[in-house]
Amino acid sequence: MTDNKRIIALSNQLREEGMQVSIRSTKTACDVWNLLKGTTSLTNLQTALKSVYIKDHHDNQKFDKVFNDLFIDVDDAKGQVLEDMPYNGKNDDKSVEYEDIMSLPDNTIESSQPLSLEKMLPPDFNPETLQQKRIHEKDILKTDISHLNSFDERILDLCRKLGDKIANRRSKRRKLKNAKTIDMPKTIRRNLKNGGKLIKLYQSKPPVRKNKHVFLSDVSGSCDWISSWFFSIIYGCQKSFNKIYSYEFDNSIINTTSYLNSESYYETYQNITAQRLRRGMIHGQSDMAKSFKEFLKDAPLNHKTVVIILTDCRDWRGKREEGVLESAQILKQIVQKSSKVLIFNPENKKRWNTPTSCVKDYQNAGAKVYEIKNLENLANLITNL
């Protein structure tokens, strides 16, 4: 029963780290423990349990951390016994003669043998002492975005999952367009003029537009904490868009579209970070006018292009001529060349009316500005594009 408690604790801690662990996985893990508990190889146990619990290669690091806490860090001195080194029966101490070993009691000889996993782990394991530290995903999704203004790997991982969910929602919407599903509420309403007789049937066809989507993300010091989450969501749902382009800016722009094709998100993130460092785009200050000029020149804009800009609309270096903001004039040209321009603002709407905010200038230029209240709200905005 003690052994099962440790495996159950392993399952629970993996759930706390955000992994998907089912009852069946826990039962299989118990069977694996019963098979291997008499051996001396902790490596084999770890490998076997990985094959049970890990469904996504992104979870390898989480599993290793929890496994080490429960099985390896119990006792460092005893942990050294659990290496894949078979006992050869020889004594390494030259000061002790072979005859002395032969005269030792039987229980002393047995104690020199490597301990099995079952005997090594202390029997007084108490799962109630384990720290419960997980922030549940549902709580994070609904948390005010202003309270998540720091880098957190767990939130980054959640954003990656959000991207997959958005892709599934958009895929379903696309399939419904080609399906011959009857929209009964619409059919009944439209046939009321016929006395309620269903003379004409109306199919459920959600609008799906084949547009190009161009994402421009502000990575200056005030927005870099959310730009990483924004990119991870876009990376996860990119295949659900017809054509997609990605750019980042602070005082200049970089084209990150090519990095979206990488198979590994973490490799992509490292490459983009390296490019930011080379361009000096780490905790910088935004220059909207200069960045928008470069974007207007380089981005593939036409009447089918939807531009989505992630920014807090703080143009610190902005210049005004006769009361008109320079970056707003350039944004107006972007609006004219595009189908529409949407701005996702992570700032609270109450702060949009402050002197340093240029939300009104961008709205007057023709852009639609949306407040990002939380991650769930951001996901819904991207889903409905």
C-alpha positions in Angstrom: 0.0 0.0 0.0 2.9 2.3 0.7 4.2 1.7 -2.8 0.9 2.6 -4.3 0.8 5.8 -2.3 4.1 6.9 -3.9 2.8 6.2 -7.4 -0.5 8.0 -6.6 1.5 10.9 -5.3 3.5 10.9 -8.5 0.3 11.1 -10.5 -1.1 13.9 -8.4 2.1 16.0 -8.6 2.2 15.6 -12.4 -1.4 16.9 -12.5 -0.3 19.8 -10.3 2.3 20.6 -13.0 -0.4 20.7 -15.6 0.0 17.2 -17.2 -2.9 15.1 -18.3 -2.9 12.0 -16.0 -5.8 9.5 -16.1 -6.8 6.8 -13.6 -5.8 4.2 -16.2 -2.3 5.8 -16.3 -2.0 5.6 -12.5 -3.1 1.9 -12.5 -0.6 1.1 -15.2 2.1 2.9 -13.3 1.3 0.8 -10.2 1.7 -2.4 -12.4 5.1 -1.1 -13.6 6.2 -0.5 -10.0 5.2 -4.0 -9.0 7.3 -5.4 -11.9 10.4 -3.4 -11.2 10.5 -2.8 -7.4 12.7 -5.8 -6.9 15.4 -4.5 -9.3 18.2 -2.0 -8.5 17.9 0.2 -11.6 16.2 3.5 -11.0 16.9 4.5 -14.6 14.8 1.7 -15.9 11.9 2.6 -13.5 12.1 6.3 -14.7 12.1 5.2 -18.4 9.2 2.8 -17.9 7.1 5.4 -16.0 7.8 8.0 -18.7 6.3 5.7 -21.3 3.1 5.6 -19.2 2.7 9.2 -18.3 4.1 11.3 -21.1 1.8 11.9 -24.0 3.5 15.2 -25.1 7.2 15.6 -25.5 7.0 19.1 -23.9 6.2 17.3 -20.6 9.6 15.6 -20.3 11.1 18.3 -18.1 8.1 18.4 -15.8 8.2 14.6 -15.3 11.9 14.5 -14.6 11.5 17.2 -11.9 8.6 15.5 -10.1 10.3 12.1 -10.4 13.5 13.4 -8.8 11.6 15.0 -6.0 9.8 11.7 -5.1 12.4 9.0 -5.9 15.9 10.4 -6.1 16.1 13.2 -3.6 14.8 11.0 -0.8 18.3 10.2 0.4 21.4 11.2 -1.7 23.5 8.7 0.1 21.2 5.8 -0.6 20.5 7.1 -4.1 24.0 6.2 -5.1 23.2 2.5 -4.7 20.6 2.7 -7.4 23.0 2.8 -10.3 23.2 0.1 -13.0 26.4 -1.4 -11.5 26.0 -5.1 -10.6 27.8 -6.3 -7.5 30.9 -8.4 -8.4 31.3 -10.0 -5.0 34.8 -8.6 -4.5 36.0 -6.4 -1.6 37.7 -3.1 -2.7 39.3 -2.5 0.7 42.8 -4.0 0.6 43.2 -3.8 4.4 40.5 -6.5 4.8 41.6 -10.1 3.9 39.3 -12.5 2.1 39.2 -14.9 5.0 37.8 -12.2 7.2 34.9 -11.7 4.9 34.2 -15.5 4.8 34.0 -15.5 8.6 31.4 -12.7 8.7 27.8 -13.6 9.7 25.4 -14.3 6.8 23.3 -11.2 7.4 26.5 -9.0 7.1 27.2 -10.5 3.7 23.7 -9.9 2.5 23.8 -6.2 3.6 26.7 -5.6 1.2 24.5 -6.5 -1.7 22.8 -3.7 -3.7 19.5 -2.6 -2.2 16.4 -3.1 -4.3 14.1 -0.2 -5.1 11.5 -1.5 -2.7 14.0 -1.6 0.2 15.7 1.6 -0.6 12.7 3.9 -0.4 11.7 4.7 3.2 8.4 3.2 4.2 7.2 6.2 6.1 6.2 8.2 3.0 3.5 10.8 3.7 1.8 12.3 0.5 0.1 14.9 2.7 3.4 16.7 3.1 3.8 17.4 -0.6 3.3 21.0 -1.7 0.3 21.8 -3.8 1.5 24.6 -6.0 -0.4 24.4 -9.3 -2.4 27.3 -10.5 -5.4 25.7 -12.2 -5.7 26.5 -15.9 -9.3 27.7 -15.7 -8.2 30.2 -13.0 -5.3 31.5 -15.2 -7.6 31.9 -18.2 -10.0 34.2 -16.3 -7.3 36.1 -14.3 -7.0 39.8 -15.1 -4.2 40.2 -17.7 -2.6 43.0 -15.6 -2.0 40.5 -12.8 0.0 38.2 -15.1 2.6 40.9 -16.1 5.7 38.7 -15.6 7.2 35.7 -17.5 5.9 32.4 -16.3 6.7 29.1 -18.1 3.4 27.5 -17.0 1.4 30.3 -18.6 3.6 30.0 -21.8 2.7 26.3 -21.9 -1.0 27.1 -21.4 -0.8 29.6 -24.3 0.6 26.8 -26.5 -2.4 24.6 -25.6 -4.7 27.6 -26.2 -3.3 27.7 -29.7 -4.2 24.1 -30.3 -7.8 24.7 -29.0 -8.2 27.7 -31.3 -7.1 25.7 -34.3 -9.7 23.0 -33.4 -12.5 25.6 -33.1 -11.5 27.2 -36.4 -11.3 23.8 -38.1 -14.8 22.9 -36.9 -16.1 26.2 -38.2 -14.6 25.5 -41.6 -16.1 22.0 -41.7 -19.5 23.3 -40.8 -19.4 25.6 -43.8 -19.3 22.7 -46.2 -21.7 20.5 -44.2 -25.4 20.4 -45.1 -26.6 21.0 -41.5 -30.0 22.5 -41.1 -30.1 25.7 -38.9 -33.5 25.0 -37.3 -33.8 28.4 -35.3 -33.1 30.3 -38.5 -35.4 28.1 -40.6 -38.3 28.5 -38.2 -37.9 32.3 -38.0 -37.7 32.8 -41.8 -40.7 30.6 -42.3 -43.0 32.4 -39.9 -44.4 34.4 -42.8 -45.6 31.0 -44.3 -47.6 30.2 -41.2 -44.9 28.2 -39.6 -44.7 25.7 -42.4 -41.1 24.8 -43.3 -41.3 25.6 -47.0 -37.6 26.6 -47.3 -34.8 25.1 -45.3 -31.7 27.2 -44.3 -28.4 25.6 -43.7 -25.9 26.4 -41.0 -23.0 28.0 -42.7 -20.8 30.1 -40.4 -18.8 32.8 -42.3 -15.3 31.7 -43.3 -13.3 34.3 -45.2 -10.1 33.5 -47.1 -8.1 36.5 -45.9 -4.4 37.0 -45.2 -3.7 37.6 -41.5 -0.7 39.7 -40.6 0.3 39.9 -36.9 2.4 42.7 -35.6 3.5 42.4 -32.0 4.9 45.1 -29.7 8.0 43.6 -27.9 9.1 46.8 -26.1 9.6 46.8 -22.3 5.9 47.5 -21.5 4.6 44.6 -23.7 7.3 41.9 -23.9 5.7 39.9 -21.1 2.5 39.3 -23.2 4.2 39.2 -26.6 5.7 35.8 -25.9 2.2 34.4 -25.0 0.7 36.1 -28.0 3.3 34.4 -30.3 2.9 31.0 -28.7 -0.9 31.2 -29.3 -0.3 32.2 -32.9 2.3 29.4 -33.3 -0.2 26.8 -32.1 -3.1 27.9 -34.3 -1.2 29.0 -37.4 -2.4 26.1 -39.6 -6.0 27.1 -39.1 -5.4 30.3 -41.1 -5.4 30.6 -44.8 -2.2 32.7 -45.0 -0.4 34.1 -42.0 2.5 36.5 -41.5 4.2 37.5 -38.3 6.2 40.6 -37.3 7.6 42.1 -34.1 8.6 45.7 -33.4 9.9 48.2 -30.8 12.0 50.9 -32.6 12.2 48.7 -35.8 10.5 45.6 -37.1 11.7 42.0 -37.6 9.9 39.4 -39.8 9.3 36.2 -37.8 7.1 34.5 -40.3 9.8 31.9 -41.3 10.1 30.8 -37.7 6.5 29.6 -37.6 7.4 26.7 -39.8 9.7 25.2 -37.1 8.6 21.8 -35.6 9.7 22.8 -32.1 8.2 25.8 -30.4 11.1 26.1 -28.0 13.6 26.1 -30.9 11.5 28.8 -32.5 11.4 30.9 -29.4 15.2 30.6 -29.0 15.8 31.7 -32.6 13.5 34.8 -32.2 15.1 35.7 -28.9 18.6 35.5 -30.5 17.4 37.7 -33.4 16.0 40.3 -30.9 19.4 40.3 -29.1 21.2 41.0 -32.4 18.9 43.8 -33.2 19.0 45.2 -29.6 15.3 44.7 -29.1 15.3 43.6 -25.4 13.3 45.8 -23.0 13.6 48.7 -25.5 11.3 51.7 -26.0 8.8 51.6 -28.9 9.0 54.0 -31.8 5.6 53.6 -33.5 6.2 55.9 -36.4 9.5 54.3 -37.5 8.1 50.8 -37.0 4.9 51.5 -38.9 6.8 53.0 -41.8 8.9 49.8 -42.1 5.8 47.6 -41.7 4.0 49.6 -44.4 6.9 49.0 -46.8 7.6 45.3 -46.0 4.3 43.7 -45.2 2.1 42.2 -48.0 -0.9 44.4 -47.6 -3.9 44.4 -49.9 -7.8 44.5 -49.7 -7.8 40.9 -48.3 -5.3 41.6 -45.5 -6.4 41.7 -41.9 -3.8 43.3 -39.7 -3.7 42.5 -36.0 -1.5 44.6 -33.8 -0.7 43.7 -30.2 0.3 46.9 -28.4 -0.5 49.1 -25.4 -0.7 52.2 -27.7 2.0 54.1 -25.8 4.0 56.0 -28.4 6.6 57.5 -26.2 8.7 58.9 -29.0 5.6 60.1 -30.9 5.7 63.5 -32.5 2.6 65.7 -33.3 2.2 68.1 -36.1 -0.8 70.4 -35.8 -2.2 68.0 -33.2 -2.0 64.9 -35.4 0.2 62.1 -34.2 2.8 61.0 -36.8 2.3 57.2 -36.1 -1.5 57.6 -36.5 -1.0 59.1 -39.9 1.1 56.1 -41.0 -1.4 53.8 -39.4 -4.2 55.4 -41.5 -2.2 54.4 -44.6 -2.0 50.8 -43.3 -5.8 50.9 -42.8 -6.4 52.1 -46.3 -4.2 49.4 -47.9 -5.8 46.6 -45.8 -9.2 45.1 -45.3 -9.2 46.2 -41.6 -6.8 46.8 -38.7 -7.5 45.4 -35.3 -5.5 46.5 -32.2 -5.4 44.2 -29.1 -4.6 46.3 -26.1 -3.5 44.6 -22.8 -4.0 47.8 -20.8 -7.1 48.4 -18.8 -9.6 50.5 -20.7 -9.6 53.1 -17.9 -6.1 54.0 -18.8 -6.8 54.7 -22.5 -7.8 58.3 -21.7 -4.5 59.3 -20.1 -2.3 61.9 -22.0 0.4 59.3 -23.0 -2.1 56.9 -24.5 -2.8 57.2 -28.3 -5.8 54.9 -28.5 -8.1 57.7 -29.7 -5.6 58.7 -32.4 -5.5 55.2 -33.7 -9.3 54.9 -33.6 -9.6 58.1 -35.6 -7.2 56.6 -38.1 -9.7 53.8 -38.7 -8.4 51.0 -36.5 -10.6 49.0 -34.1 -9.2 48.7 -30.6 -10.1 45.8 -28.3 -9.2 45.4 -24.6 -7.6 42.1 -23.7 -9.1 41.4 -20.3 -7.7 37.9 -19.8 -6.2 35.1 -21.8 -9.6 33.6 -22.5 -10.7 36.9 -24.0 -7.5 37.0 -26.1 -8.2 33.4 -27.3 -11.8 34.3 -28.3 -10.6 37.4 -30.3 -8.2 35.3 -32.3 -10.8 32.5 -32.8 -13.2 34.9 -34.3 -10.8 36.4 -36.9 
